[in-house]
Amino acid sequence: MDLNSPLFDRIRIRPSCDEPKKAEGPACERPGCTQPGLHKAPKGRKQEGQYWRFCMQHVREYNAAYNYFDGMNDAAVQAYQKDAVIGHRPTWAMGVNPGAKAGPKPDAAQRDWDYVDPLGILRGEGAGPASRRARAEPPPPRYSAPVRKALDVLGLDESADTAAIKAQYKVLVKRFHPDANGGDRSFEDRLRDIIKAHDTLRAAGLC
């Protein structure tokens, strides 16, 4: 038998099932345990982000007895739970400016809305309560030049409403129609202007 034969290099022996296997991964951190610590368990309050490594049996025992609030009184637990709702971030009441100085603001009694104007510039420019009451009434409507001209042809102003425009139009048509003047056609141009003015007002939605 040639012991240097390359055939010996291809021989493989199946390991026995009774041979102990090496533990894969970190070992369990419970004292006396030799099982692999494949499961993480949090170390607790003030050690966030840090974990123990346990085997399945010991991680179950640890989780069953785990209490994050251990050592805290009831008031501290309630305060923590209240802050947890907002992610432990600082908050302020609605409408409160934490950077504003306490105490009454200057000229607080002379105005009816809140703004900071220590030099009185806004009040001097007519932004006070009296000017606000004066501006409460909306200004009269402003029409285009053709509409204002049409109203003038009918002898009306910008305050005329739909009923007034229709009534005035009927009166003027009856007055300047040839049938009302014995067939006199000298008022045809005037009647044509009245009809054209009425069409302009109707197109503008005023009658």
Accessible surface in RSA format (square Angstrom, percent):
REM  Atomic radii and reference values for relative SASA: ProtOr
REM  Chains: A
REM  Algorithm: Lee & Richards
REM  Probe-radius: 1.40
REM  Slices: 20
REM RES _ NUM      All-atoms   Total-Side   Main-Chain    Non-polar    All polar
REM                ABS   REL    ABS   REL    ABS   REL    ABS   REL    ABS   REL
RES MET A   1   200.51 103.8 113.97  75.4  86.54 206.1 114.60  97.4  85.91 113.8
RES ASP A   2    92.34  64.7  78.79  78.4  13.55  32.0  36.48  85.8  55.87  55.7
RES LEU A   3   136.22  75.9 115.77  82.8  20.46  51.4 115.84  81.4  20.38  54.8
RES ASN A   4   138.83  95.7 110.77 107.0  28.06  67.6  29.94  72.1 108.89 105.2
RES SER A   5    23.89  20.2  19.06  25.4   4.83  11.1  13.33  28.4  10.56  14.8
RES PRO A   6    91.15  66.4  87.72  80.0   3.43  12.5  90.22  74.5   0.93   5.8
RES LEU A   7   108.97  60.7 105.64  75.6   3.33   8.4 105.68  74.2   3.29   8.9
RES PHE A   8    84.97  42.5  71.66  44.4  13.30  34.6  71.67  43.5  13.30  38.1
RES ASP A   9   108.73  76.2  91.36  90.9  17.37  41.1  32.96  77.6  75.77  75.6
RES ARG A  10   161.46  67.8 140.01  71.4  21.46  51.1  70.93  96.9  90.53  54.9
RES ILE A  11   104.10  59.2  85.94  64.0  18.16  43.8  90.48  65.2  13.62  37.0
RES ARG A  12   194.12  81.5 164.35  83.8  29.77  70.9  80.99 110.7 113.13  68.6
RES ILE A  13   156.32  89.0 128.19  95.5  28.13  67.8 131.70  94.8  24.61  66.8
RES ARG A  14   220.36  92.5 193.03  98.4  27.33  65.1  74.81 102.2 145.55  88.2
RES PRO A  15    98.85  72.0  82.38  75.1  16.48  59.9  89.45  73.8   9.41  58.5
RES SER A  16    61.79  52.2  45.05  60.1  16.74  38.6  38.30  81.6  23.49  32.9
RES CYS A  17   134.22 101.5  96.80 108.0  37.42  87.9  40.72 103.2  93.50 100.8
RES ASP A  18   134.74  94.4 105.75 105.3  28.99  68.5  37.64  88.6  97.09  96.8
RES GLU A  19   100.38  57.6  90.86  68.7   9.52  22.7  34.43  66.6  65.95  53.8
RES PRO A  20   130.79  95.3 100.70  91.8  30.10 109.4 111.65  92.2  19.14 119.0
RES LYS A  21   196.71  96.0 163.65 100.4  33.05  78.7 111.19 100.1  85.51  91.1
RES LYS A  22   193.37  94.3 172.58 105.9  20.79  49.5 121.07 109.0  72.30  77.0
RES ALA A  23    63.63  58.5  29.21  45.1  34.42  78.3  37.03  52.1  26.60  70.5
RES GLU A  24   143.36  82.3 135.48 102.5   7.88  18.8  54.43 105.3  88.93  72.6
RES GLY A  25    54.76  67.5   0.00   N/A  54.76  67.5  26.97  74.0  27.79  62.2
RES PRO A  26    66.82  48.7  53.79  49.0  13.03  47.4  65.94  54.4   0.88   5.5
RES ALA A  27    63.11  58.0  50.49  77.9  12.62  28.7  51.13  72.0  11.97  31.7
RES CYS A  28     9.25   7.0   0.00   0.0   9.25  21.7   0.00   0.0   9.25  10.0
RES GLU A  29    80.21  46.1  54.33  41.1  25.88  61.6  31.13  60.2  49.08  40.1
RES ARG A  30    78.61  33.0  76.16  38.8   2.44   5.8  23.67  32.4  54.93  33.3
RES PRO A  31   122.16  89.0  92.36  84.2  29.80 108.3 104.20  86.0  17.96 111.7
RES GLY A  32    85.02 104.8   0.00   N/A  85.02 104.8  44.96 123.4  40.06  89.7
RES CYS A  33    25.71  19.5   7.25   8.1  18.46  43.4   8.16  20.7  17.56  18.9
RES THR A  34   116.88  83.1  96.95  98.3  19.93  47.5  75.75 101.7  41.13  62.2
RES GLN A  35   102.08  57.1 101.59  74.2   0.48   1.2  25.52  54.3  76.56  58.1
RES PRO A  36    34.78  25.3  32.56  29.7   2.23   8.1  32.62  26.9   2.16  13.5
RES GLY A  37     0.00   0.0   0.00   N/A   0.00   0.0   0.00   0.0   0.00   0.0
RES LEU A  38   104.76  58.3  83.67  59.9  21.09  53.0  84.10  59.1  20.65  55.6
RES HIS A  39    61.32  33.5  58.14  40.4   3.18   8.1  33.86  34.9  27.47  32.0
RES LYS A  40   120.92  59.0  94.89  58.2  26.03  62.0  50.24  45.2  70.68  75.3
RES ALA A  41     0.33   0.3   0.00   0.0   0.33   0.8   0.33   0.5   0.00   0.0
RES PRO A  42    54.14  39.5  54.14  49.4   0.00   0.0  54.14  44.7   0.00   0.0
RES LYS A  43    61.93  30.2  45.28  27.8  16.65  39.6   2.69   2.4  59.23  63.1
RES GLY A  44    10.45  12.9   0.00   N/A  10.45  12.9   8.36  22.9   2.09   4.7
RES ARG A  45    70.80  29.7  54.29  27.7  16.51  39.3  18.91  25.8  51.89  31.4
RES LYS A  46   173.80  84.8 138.90  85.2  34.90  83.1  92.14  82.9  81.66  87.0
RES GLN A  47    75.93  42.5  73.25  53.5   2.68   6.4  19.18  40.8  56.75  43.0
RES GLU A  48   110.51  63.4  81.83  61.9  28.68  68.3  68.45 132.4  42.06  34.3
RES GLY A  49    64.65  79.7   0.00   N/A  64.65  79.7  30.27  83.1  34.37  77.0
RES GLN A  50    89.40  50.0  84.29  61.6   5.12  12.2  28.63  60.9  60.77  46.1
RES TYR A  51    96.79  45.2  79.25  45.1  17.54  45.6  38.46  28.9  58.32  71.9
RES TRP A  52    88.30  35.4  88.30  42.7   0.00   0.0  82.71  44.1   5.59   9.1
RES ARG A  53    73.57  30.9  73.57  37.5   0.00   0.0  18.58  25.4  54.98  33.3
RES PHE A  54    10.50   5.3  10.50   6.5   0.00   0.0  10.50   6.4   0.00   0.0
RES CYS A  55    11.13   8.4  10.30  11.5   0.83   2.0   8.03  20.4   3.10   3.3
RES MET A  56    86.11  44.6  82.58  54.7   3.53   8.4  76.85  65.3   9.26  12.3
RES GLN A  57   116.51  65.2 109.09  79.7   7.42  17.7  37.23  79.3  79.28  60.1
RES HIS A  58    26.58  14.5  26.58  18.5   0.00   0.0   9.73  10.0  16.86  19.6
RES VAL A  59     9.75   6.4   9.75   8.8   0.00   0.0   9.75   8.5   0.00   0.0
RES ARG A  60   158.50  66.5 150.85  76.9   7.64  18.2  52.42  71.6 106.08  64.3
RES GLU A  61    81.75  46.9  68.92  52.1  12.84  30.6  41.57  80.4  40.18  32.8
RES TYR A  62    44.58  20.8  40.16  22.8   4.43  11.5  38.08  28.6   6.50   8.0
RES ASN A  63    84.13  58.0  67.08  64.8  17.06  41.1  25.52  61.4  58.62  56.7
RES ALA A  64    94.03  86.5  48.92  75.5  45.12 102.6  61.60  86.8  32.43  85.9
RES ALA A  65    87.36  80.3  55.53  85.7  31.83  72.4  65.51  92.3  21.85  57.9
RES TYR A  66    78.89  36.8  50.88  29.0  28.00  72.9  51.34  38.6  27.55  34.0
RES ASN A  67    87.78  60.5  71.39  69.0  16.38  39.5  23.65  56.9  64.13  62.0
RES TYR A  68    54.67  25.5  48.24  27.4   6.43  16.7  41.88  31.5  12.79  15.8
RES PHE A  69    55.69  27.9  51.64  32.0   4.06  10.6  51.64  31.3   4.06  11.6
RES ASP A  70   102.72  72.0  92.36  91.9  10.36  24.5  16.73  39.4  85.99  85.8
RES GLY A  71    80.03  98.7   0.00   N/A  80.03  98.7  40.34 110.7  39.69  88.9
RES MET A  72    45.57  23.6  21.41  14.2  24.16  57.5  26.06  22.2  19.51  25.8
RES ASN A  73   101.82  70.2  87.72  84.8  14.10  34.0  42.40 102.0  59.42  57.4
RES ASP A  74   114.72  80.4 109.86 109.3   4.87  11.5  29.51  69.5  85.21  85.0
RES ALA A  75    71.53  65.8  60.84  93.9  10.69  24.3  65.38  92.1   6.15  16.3
RES ALA A  76    38.16  35.1  28.25  43.6   9.90  22.5  35.73  50.3   2.42   6.4
RES VAL A  77    28.17  18.5  28.17  25.5   0.00   0.0  28.17  24.5   0.00   0.0
RES GLN A  78   121.52  68.0 116.09  84.8   5.42  12.9  35.16  74.8  86.36  65.5
RES ALA A  79    54.93  50.5  47.58  73.4   7.35  16.7  53.99  76.0   0.94   2.5
RES TYR A  80    74.45  34.8  69.57  39.6   4.88  12.7  47.52  35.7  26.94  33.2
RES GLN A  81    96.74  54.1  90.71  66.3   6.03  14.4  31.20  66.4  65.54  49.7
RES LYS A  82   159.10  77.6 149.22  91.6   9.88  23.5  98.06  88.3  61.04  65.0
RES ASP A  83    62.88  44.0  62.87  62.6   0.01   0.0   4.35  10.2  58.53  58.4
RES ALA A  84    48.47  44.6  30.34  46.8  18.14  41.3  30.92  43.5  17.55  46.5
RES VAL A  85   128.07  84.3  94.63  85.7  33.44  80.6 102.42  89.0  25.65  69.6
RES ILE A  86    64.67  36.8  59.74  44.5   4.93  11.9  64.63  46.5   0.04   0.1
RES GLY A  87    39.71  49.0   0.00   N/A  39.71  49.0  22.76  62.5  16.95  38.0
RES HIS A  88    95.37  52.1  65.57  45.6  29.80  76.2  54.91  56.6  40.46  47.1
RES ARG A  89   156.51  65.7 151.70  77.3   4.80  11.4  59.53  81.4  96.97  58.8
RES PRO A  90   110.59  80.6  88.03  80.2  22.56  82.0 100.06  82.6  10.52  65.4
RES THR A  91    86.97  61.9  61.67  62.5  25.30  60.3  37.74  50.7  49.23  74.4
RES TRP A  92   156.32  62.7 123.91  60.0  32.41  76.1 115.75  61.7  40.57  65.8
RES ALA A  93    71.77  66.0  49.49  76.4  22.28  50.7  60.77  85.6  11.00  29.1
RES MET A  94   192.35  99.6 159.21 105.4  33.14  78.9 132.18 112.4  60.17  79.7
RES GLY A  95    81.87 101.0   0.00   N/A  81.87 101.0  42.29 116.1  39.58  88.6
RES VAL A  96    86.29  56.8  69.20  62.6  17.09  41.2  72.98  63.4  13.31  36.1
RES ASN A  97   101.61  70.1  85.68  82.8  15.94  38.4  30.67  73.8  70.94  68.6
RES PRO A  98    80.45  58.6  44.83  40.9  35.63 129.5  53.88  44.5  26.57 165.1
RES GLY A  99    68.34  84.3   0.00   N/A  68.34  84.3  38.83 106.6  29.51  66.1
RES ALA A 100    53.63  49.3  26.62  41.1  27.01  61.4  34.75  48.9  18.87  50.0
RES LYS A 101   194.24  94.8 169.90 104.2  24.34  58.0 119.15 107.2  75.09  80.0
RES ALA A 102   108.26  99.5  68.76 106.1  39.49  89.8  79.01 111.3  29.25  77.5
RES GLY A 103    53.17  65.6   0.00   N/A  53.17  65.6  28.99  79.6  24.18  54.2
RES PRO A 104   134.08  97.7 100.83  91.9  33.25 120.9 112.16  92.6  21.92 136.2
RES LYS A 105    77.16  37.6  68.43  42.0   8.73  20.8  48.80  43.9  28.35  30.2
RES PRO A 106    71.39  52.0  59.35  54.1  12.04  43.8  70.85  58.5   0.55   3.4
RES ASP A 107    48.94  34.3  36.76  36.6  12.18  28.8   3.78   8.9  45.15  45.0
RES ALA A 108    53.67  49.3  36.18  55.8  17.49  39.8  37.14  52.3  16.53  43.8
RES ALA A 109    99.02  91.0  57.41  88.6  41.61  94.7  68.80  96.9  30.22  80.1
RES GLN A 110   102.88  57.5  87.94  64.3  14.94  35.6  44.19  94.1  58.69  44.5
RES ARG A 111    26.28  11.0   8.44   4.3  17.84  42.5   5.09   7.0  21.18  12.8
RES ASP A 112    92.10  64.5  55.65  55.4  36.45  86.2  43.85 103.2  48.25  48.1
RES TRP A 113    82.77  33.2  69.49  33.6  13.29  31.2  66.52  35.5  16.25  26.4
RES ASP A 114   108.14  75.8  79.04  78.7  29.10  68.8  41.22  97.0  66.92  66.7
RES TYR A 115    30.69  14.3  21.72  12.4   8.97  23.3  29.87  22.4   0.82   1.0
RES VAL A 116   103.16  67.9  76.91  69.6  26.25  63.3  77.45  67.3  25.71  69.7
RES ASP A 117    10.16   7.1   7.66   7.6   2.49   5.9   2.07   4.9   8.08   8.1
RES PRO A 118    91.69  66.8  67.58  61.6  24.11  87.6  67.63  55.8  24.06 149.5
RES LEU A 119   146.59  81.6 115.11  82.4  31.48  79.1 120.38  84.5  26.21  70.5
RES GLY A 120    15.03  18.5   0.00   N/A  15.03  18.5   5.48  15.0   9.55  21.4
RES ILE A 121   101.31  57.7  94.56  70.4   6.76  16.3 100.68  72.5   0.63   1.7
RES LEU A 122    83.60  46.6  83.60  59.8   0.00   0.0  83.60  58.7   0.00   0.0
RES ARG A 123    88.03  37.0  76.11  38.8  11.92  28.4  29.21  39.9  58.82  35.6
RES GLY A 124    67.05  82.7   0.00   N/A  67.05  82.7  34.97  96.0  32.07  71.8
RES GLU A 125   143.36  82.3 112.26  84.9  31.10  74.0  36.48  70.6 106.87  87.3
RES GLY A 126    34.49  42.5   0.00   N/A  34.49  42.5  28.64  78.6   5.85  13.1
RES ALA A 127    25.10  23.1  23.95  37.0   1.15   2.6  25.00  35.2   0.10   0.3
RES GLY A 128     8.56  10.6   0.00   N/A   8.56  10.6   7.53  20.7   1.03   2.3
RES PRO A 129    32.39  23.6  31.65  28.9   0.74   2.7  31.90  26.3   0.49   3.0
RES ALA A 130    67.45  62.0  60.34  93.1   7.11  16.2  61.24  86.2   6.21  16.4
RES SER A 131    27.24  23.0  19.39  25.9   7.85  18.1  25.49  54.3   1.76   2.5
RES ARG A 132   107.56  45.2  98.58  50.3   8.98  21.4  20.42  27.9  87.14  52.8
RES ARG A 133   170.44  71.6 153.20  78.1  17.23  41.0  76.96 105.2  93.47  56.7
RES ALA A 134    80.20  73.7  48.25  74.5  31.95  72.7  60.35  85.0  19.86  52.6
RES ARG A 135   149.31  62.7 125.76  64.1  23.55  56.1  73.64 100.6  75.67  45.9
RES ALA A 136    80.44  74.0  46.72  72.1  33.72  76.7  57.76  81.3  22.69  60.1
RES GLU A 137   142.42  81.8 126.35  95.6  16.07  38.3  44.99  87.0  97.43  79.5
RES PRO A 138   105.70  77.0  90.87  82.8  14.83  53.9  95.34  78.7  10.36  64.4
RES PRO A 139   114.83  83.7  95.97  87.5  18.86  68.6 102.30  84.5  12.53  77.9
RES PRO A 140   106.72  77.8  95.86  87.4  10.86  39.5 102.62  84.7   4.09  25.4
RES PRO A 141    80.19  58.4  68.92  62.8  11.27  41.0  79.66  65.8   0.53   3.3
RES ARG A 142   213.21  89.5 180.68  92.1  32.53  77.5  65.51  89.5 147.70  89.5
RES TYR A 143    48.78  22.8  39.82  22.7   8.96  23.3  29.81  22.4  18.97  23.4
RES SER A 144    64.06  54.1  47.46  63.3  16.60  38.2  49.06 104.5  15.00  21.0
RES ALA A 145    61.92  56.9  53.26  82.2   8.66  19.7  54.43  76.6   7.49  19.8
RES PRO A 146    81.84  59.6  73.32  66.8   8.51  30.9  79.28  65.5   2.55  15.9
RES VAL A 147    10.66   7.0  10.66   9.7   0.00   0.0  10.66   9.3   0.00   0.0
RES ARG A 148   101.83  42.8  95.13  48.5   6.69  15.9  29.97  41.0  71.86  43.5
RES LYS A 149   148.86  72.6 142.54  87.5   6.33  15.1  90.51  81.5  58.36  62.2
RES ALA A 150     5.17   4.8   2.58   4.0   2.59   5.9   4.84   6.8   0.33   0.9
RES LEU A 151     3.84   2.1   3.84   2.7   0.00   0.0   3.84   2.7   0.00   0.0
RES ASP A 152   108.01  75.7  96.80  96.4  11.21  26.5  16.37  38.5  91.64  91.4
RES VAL A 153    32.60  21.5  26.90  24.4   5.71  13.7  31.43  27.3   1.18   3.2
RES LEU A 154     0.63   0.4   0.00   0.0   0.63   1.6   0.41   0.3   0.22   0.6
RES GLY A 155    60.99  75.2   0.00   N/A  60.99  75.2  33.47  91.8  27.52  61.6
RES LEU A 156    39.84  22.2  24.46  17.5  15.38  38.7  29.53  20.7  10.31  27.7
RES ASP A 157    92.78  65.0  83.86  83.5   8.93  21.1  43.56 102.5  49.23  49.1
RES GLU A 158    58.99  33.9  54.38  41.1   4.61  11.0  26.43  51.1  32.56  26.6
RES SER A 159    98.28  83.0  61.99  82.7  36.29  83.6  56.14 119.5  42.14  59.0
RES ALA A 160    20.90  19.2   2.94   4.5  17.96  40.9  10.16  14.3  10.73  28.4
RES ASP A 161    88.92  62.3  79.43  79.1   9.49  22.4  43.61 102.6  45.31  45.2
RES THR A 162    60.85  43.3  57.70  58.5   3.15   7.5  33.56  45.1  27.30  41.3
RES ALA A 163    70.58  64.9  59.24  91.4  11.35  25.8  65.09  91.7   5.49  14.5
RES ALA A 164    39.27  36.1  28.82  44.5  10.45  23.8  37.00  52.1   2.27   6.0
RES ILE A 165     1.19   0.7   1.19   0.9   0.00   0.0   1.19   0.9   0.00   0.0
RES LYS A 166   102.15  49.8 101.18  62.1   0.96   2.3  49.80  44.8  52.35  55.8
RES ALA A 167    55.76  51.3  49.16  75.9   6.60  15.0  54.81  77.2   0.95   2.5
RES GLN A 168    50.27  28.1  48.51  35.5   1.76   4.2   3.49   7.4  46.78  35.5
RES TYR A 169    46.92  21.9  46.92  26.7   0.00   0.0  25.80  19.4  21.12  26.0
RES LYS A 170   131.36  64.1 127.89  78.5   3.47   8.3  74.11  66.7  57.25  61.0
RES VAL A 171    74.75  49.2  70.94  64.2   3.81   9.2  73.22  63.6   1.54   4.2
RES LEU A 172     7.28   4.1   7.28   5.2   0.00   0.0   7.28   5.1   0.00   0.0
RES VAL A 173    35.39  23.3  35.39  32.0   0.00   0.0  35.39  30.7   0.00   0.0
RES LYS A 174   152.13  74.2 145.04  89.0   7.09  16.9  93.63  84.3  58.50  62.3
RES ARG A 175   139.25  58.5 125.41  63.9  13.84  32.9  48.76  66.6  90.49  54.8
RES PHE A 176    30.46  15.2  29.10  18.0   1.35   3.5  29.10  17.6   1.35   3.9
RES HIS A 177    68.25  37.3  68.25  47.4   0.00   0.0  36.77  37.9  31.47  36.6
RES PRO A 178    20.21  14.7  20.21  18.4   0.00   0.0  20.21  16.7   0.00   0.0
RES ASP A 179   123.84  86.7  93.96  93.5  29.88  70.7  34.50  81.2  89.35  89.1
RES ALA A 180    65.25  60.0  25.26  39.0  39.99  91.0  36.29  51.1  28.95  76.7
RES ASN A 181    48.96  33.8  27.44  26.5  21.52  51.8  13.29  32.0  35.67  34.5
RES GLY A 182    81.00  99.9   0.00   N/A  81.00  99.9  43.85 120.3  37.15  83.2
RES GLY A 183    48.86  60.3   0.00   N/A  48.86  60.3  29.40  80.7  19.46  43.6
RES ASP A 184    64.41  45.1  55.23  55.0   9.18  21.7  23.35  55.0  41.06  41.0
RES ARG A 185   165.24  69.4 150.37  76.7  14.87  35.4  50.20  68.6 115.04  69.7
RES SER A 186    84.27  71.2  44.74  59.7  39.53  91.1  52.23 111.2  32.04  44.9
RES PHE A 187    75.78  37.9  75.20  46.6   0.58   1.5  75.75  45.9   0.03   0.1
RES GLU A 188    51.70  29.7  48.55  36.7   3.14   7.5  15.33  29.7  36.36  29.7
RES ASP A 189    96.78  67.8  95.18  94.7   1.60   3.8  31.27  73.6  65.51  65.3
RES ARG A 190    86.41  36.3  82.38  42.0   4.03   9.6  35.30  48.2  51.11  31.0
RES LEU A 191    18.48  10.3  18.48  13.2   0.00   0.0  18.48  13.0   0.00   0.0
RES ARG A 192   137.69  57.8 134.02  68.3   3.67   8.7  65.81  89.9  71.89  43.6
RES ASP A 193    71.94  50.4  69.08  68.8   2.86   6.8   9.56  22.5  62.38  62.2
RES ILE A 194     0.00   0.0   0.00   0.0   0.00   0.0   0.00   0.0   0.00   0.0
RES ILE A 195    72.20  41.1  72.20  53.8   0.00   0.0  72.20  52.0   0.00   0.0
RES LYS A 196   145.95  71.2 142.92  87.7   3.03   7.2  87.94  79.2  58.01  61.8
RES ALA A 197     5.17   4.8   1.58   2.4   3.59   8.2   4.91   6.9   0.26   0.7
RES HIS A 198    22.93  12.5  22.93  15.9   0.00   0.0  14.05  14.5   8.88  10.3
RES ASP A 199    60.90  42.7  55.95  55.7   4.94  11.7  23.77  55.9  37.13  37.0
RES THR A 200    42.50  30.2  35.85  36.3   6.65  15.8  21.37  28.7  21.14  32.0
RES LEU A 201     0.00   0.0   0.00   0.0   0.00   0.0   0.00   0.0   0.00   0.0
RES ARG A 202   137.99  57.9 127.85  65.2  10.14  24.1  42.28  57.8  95.70  58.0
RES ALA A 203    94.51  86.9  50.41  77.8  44.10 100.3  63.01  88.7  31.50  83.4
RES ALA A 204    52.27  48.1  15.60  24.1  36.66  83.4  27.94  39.3  24.32  64.4
RES GLY A 205    62.18  76.7   0.00   N/A  62.18  76.7  31.69  87.0  30.49  68.3
RES LEU A 206    34.00  18.9  31.39  22.5   2.61   6.6  33.26  23.4   0.74   2.0
RES CYS A 207    30.59  23.1   0.56   0.6  30.02  70.6  13.52  34.3  17.06  18.4
END  Absolute sums over single chains surface
CHAIN  1 A    16915.8      13300.6       3615.3       9691.6       7224.2
END  Absolute sums over all chains
TOTAL         16915.8      13300.6       3615.3       9691.6       7224.2
